[in-house]
Amino acid sequence: MPRYVVERSFPEGLSLPTNIAGASKCVEIVNTNAEEGVTWLHSYVSADHTRTYCVYDAPNPEAIRQVARRNALPVDQITEISVLNPYFYLSMAGATRASANRTVYRAPWKPFRYFL
Amino acid sequence: MELIERDYALQRLHDALALAQQGAGRTALVYGEAGIGKTSLVQCLATGHRQGRLLRGWCEALFSPQPLGPLYDMAESFSARTQDLLGREGGRAGLFASLLADLKAFDGTTLVILEDLHWADAATLDLAKYLARRVQHMPVLLVLTYRDDELDDRHPLRLLFGELQSDVAVRIPLLPLTEVGVADLAQRNGHSAEGLYAATGGNPFFVTEAITAEGVPVSVRDAVLARAARQPPDVRAMLDLAAIVPARIDMALVDALLSPSRENITTVLSSGLLSADEGTYAYRHELARMAVEQALPVPVATSLHARVLHYLESIQGTPLARLVHHAAGAGDCAAVMTYAPRAAADAALHGSHCDAAWLYGRALAHAGALADEQRADLLERHAYQCHLTSQIDLAIASCSASLDIWRRLGNARQEGHMLRWLSRMCWIAGRNADAEMHADQAVQLLEVHDAGSELTWALSNRAQLHMLAGRTDDAVHWGERAIERATRDSDTEILAHALNNVGTALSARGHAKGFGMIERSLALSIEHGYGEHAARAYANLTSTAVTTRDYTGAQWHISRAASYFAERDLDSWSHYVMAYQARLDFELGRWETAAALASRLLARADVTPITRIPALAVLARIRLRRGDPGAEELLEEVSQLACATGELQRLAPVASARAERAWLRGEAALDDPVVRKTCEMAARLHDPRALGELCFWCRWTGADWTSGGDIEPAYALQLDGDWQAAALAWQSVGCPYERALALLEGDEASLPEALATFTSLEACATLKRSREQLQRAGVKGIARGPRATTSSDPAGLTLRERQILALLAEGLSNVEIACRLARSEKTVEHHVSAVLRKLDAHSRGEAVAMAGRLGLGEPR
């Protein structure tokens, strides 16, 4: 199934409290998605909460729009994407091994934040 | 018989049967690999079904199956009327309807079992489809068994199963036994389970075979052959004979050929390989029969086939498919030549066109000694059946071969007849140039010999090709000759055909008379039962109504067509009409419905290019306007398909989509060769709709292309710069997107409305492009609201007009302003005269001077 990034904007700012209300909202969204075979994997949210980048598996873009409408979520742009993992390249054998060995794996400067 | 690890499957069948008893019929699909126990499971259900009626039929592994074979198995249970229809020519719709009536009339629950559908002929598959679509409200449980691993993706059964709603279909996959199940089975038969699961993979048939073999065999085949090898020679002879007759062999046949002793019969039955039932012997499983058959040395098999054939020939009413099977097995050319064409005709009669094509092909392979005329006739029949089953290359080959024979024999009438067919088949194959050539040849040849109805057909075919290519005058000219001749000769079928062609040609150019002619064609077709012609009439009524934007009419035709198709399963035509429903929804701004319908059609493997084209074009345009991924791939595919046909009606929507894509990307539409080619074609053929749409997009992308001919009124207004009248016109036909495009050319009062329409349609890409275009043209603060800006201007100039004024002050000509604003010259002219009027100026210079005096500077 193809994977997509769905960009959404929330001019008033997105709010999704970490309590029962937030949980039931998420369950509602996930259930509606399931009706069209759409899976919400996770989202990235801008620091000011006005834009989200949501990663989805879906049969086609029409399915994403359909469930977005039912969930009353805005859609600005849908882009089909593929996954690139840099560590896949680093772990490749042969010529890259030496440089892979030299690569220092380390944590980011700051741990990334979770949306709250 | 006790089943192992089948409790759940059996329970689900019983549940489905219980629902059927309450009048909520179900279709149960029982599937799994060979030997997995489908028949045993169904047998178990059938044995327990005592209160109702049981109808059971089998499909057989013949070279070419007997049409509706399973129906003959259960024929005795049906009314006299149904039995009578069963052997009757061309009465399939009537037969199925009568069968359905019998099922409804029966008081109680009916269990209908169709076994081994992977071997079914097309007519039986149609029957399964027909029943499966209709049992929901009847006390009927339809059980279909098949080997799912022997169906490829394009098998008709897959299409049927894909279509069945999950609430009326019960899917029962049978899986191999578990290791515990295998051990249980071995234990019940007093056998060690050691190594048994690993060798058999849990296939129950293989397990039981392996248990009786000595030591664990490596395959089912080895197990069966080992058991057969242990039998005495006379018993072995019975096994060999039974092996070359698929499914079941009549006891009478065995008696006639081998006259087995009572002792041998007892031995053969106790061997566990054969069983006896209602006057027949049968291998316990087809896998066992095939293992023995394949192990027979060729000469032995050949002579057995010859003996069986000889016997069957002496029996009245032997199905032709069986005779062909044994004649081919015996390598008897003369017998194949005798029976194959008759069996083919029989298959065609029952609608099993695939099998008919195969049988005619067999006959042709043995036709070396045949006289020319007969061979040409056989070739034509083969071509026709291939044409019906989408084997178009084979059809064209046979058609050409038949044509060559008639030409050599100097039979002009037949030659012309074949030329006309060849023309039609070339069109189906997308070889339009060849189709045109053969159509001309057919008319020329037949005109010289004035060959009655053949000539009339050739004329109507000529008209049809002109109509399809959009050459209205030619279509009318040739079609009217056909109509005149058909009327004179009272040939209603050709009349229906020709009326449709002329009517479609006329109505596509907006002549109301045309619709009347198609309606007459439709009435004739319904009256005389010409199913295909009636379907074509509905299809053409729908497509022309949509392209001429008579949306109310189109919707009415679609609903009439739907009720006609519902009773007849004319799938390819109903798909075509559905594609136009998608287009209609799309043009009326119901994009969600349109996209869903188009996607559903595109997911099917059996949809022809002429149906795929509109569906692809709709989905591609929706994705383009929304900026959604996947638009490019769709546009690429639909462009290839449409270009291959070379017909304007297929190319126009594709070219419009590509021109719109050029606008969205900020490119010039005419740089796209497909757009340019289609523009030229539309101008040559004077198609107002295609011209309107294409002219519009070309102008919008800055290209100066004028057609000269008449164009669709709403677009004509827009190109004349009268955006208000254009917007009104679009509103009255009901096209919100086109209306918004017109409003986009207007003033700041209309702009927000245009943008709001795009927003509500989720046309993100259009919205983005429109904003860019407005920004570049200097329009600012679109969100600010129109009145504030207008009223703040002392002369009452709109933003756009102030902008034009600024450009006038720079000394630009209308053409230059049009270029700068990416608007048509007419639009600019319109705005300029508005500026002059509002400023009460008589020339451009005066207007600029006046503006200076009023203190109107740059509109920024």
Interface residues (C-beta under 8 A of the other chain):
Chain A: P2 Y4 N60 P61 E62 R65 Q66 R69 V75 D76 Q77 I78 T79 E80
Chain B: E592 A595 A596 S599 L619 I622 R623 R626 G627 D628 P629 G630 E762 C764
